[in-house]
Amino acid sequence: MPKTAPESYRDRMLRVLDYIDRTLDGDLSLATLSGVAAFSMHHFHRQFSALFGLPVHRYVQLVRMRRASYHLAFDDDTSVTEIALDVGYEAPDSFARAFRERVGQGPSAFRKSPDWDQWLAAFGPLIEARSRQMTRYSPDAVVIRDFPPTPVAVLEHRGDPDKVYETVQRFVSWRRSVGLTRGRNATFTIFHSDPRTTPADAFRLDLCAATERPVDPNRAGVRTGLIPGGRCAVLRVTGDAGNLEAPALFLYRDWLPASGEETRDYPLFCQRISFYPDVAEHETVTDLFLPIR
């Protein structure tokens, strides 16, 4: 079936977002991006701001700074100079100034002790802009799978969801210290709470890594756990791995009532298949699991 005019228009703009994600170290000028969208520069600039709530130049800078911040916080093996080049800056000094202006800390200070409150304030507009992509999900995309019982190492996050990145950073450091790499050990997140309806002090989320080894006592607070086996409705989400609210709502609100299935007494969870910033954000893959009877 041919696409409608609004669908074709939306696809052209989303093509630009994909291009930005893939080409952070390349030419992201207004002329280049308007060419990707096949619009005039004047029309593209106005429509990009109207659709995503940000001027295109600010969107580009935020995407670059966000990718850099992930490398700084979670990748100790990459130098600040390498990070600067990866996100399109030819000189570390100009990158450091831009990062400090946007995030409120220099790259080295952020790497040592990130201020996640300032980080959320800086990148809130980008997160909101990306949420406007309005990905549509189809019942045909949901498959039923038997999930095997999976022993895991678990780090619990309890409290304000805005502080979850502090817990993520602690979990990543612990995993690295014991050799539970993302390539060999599957990564899961268990969503005990809905942040939209749960008071901040009651919010619960578990970070998990598959492992057959018992977890030794540790300062990070990681313990041994188990994700129980059973039937699950699984929806694969490509892109925007940091915001799974829309696909979760689709599973609960749209797919479940029409399917005739019933949920089990276990929360929604996901498996992180590929990670940002290891891949461009639009290429991240996350499997979302809804446990069913």
PyMOL commands that set and color helices and strands:
alter all, ss='L'
color gray80, all
select helices_A, chain A and resi 5-22+30-37+41-52+56-74+80-86+92-103+107-112+116-131+139-141+161-178+200-202+245-259+281-283
alter helices_A, ss='H'
color red, helices_A
select strands_A, chain A and resi 142-147+150-158+187-191+204-210+223-227+230-238+269-274+285-291
alter strands_A, ss='S'
color yellow, strands_A
deselect
rebuild
show_as cartoon
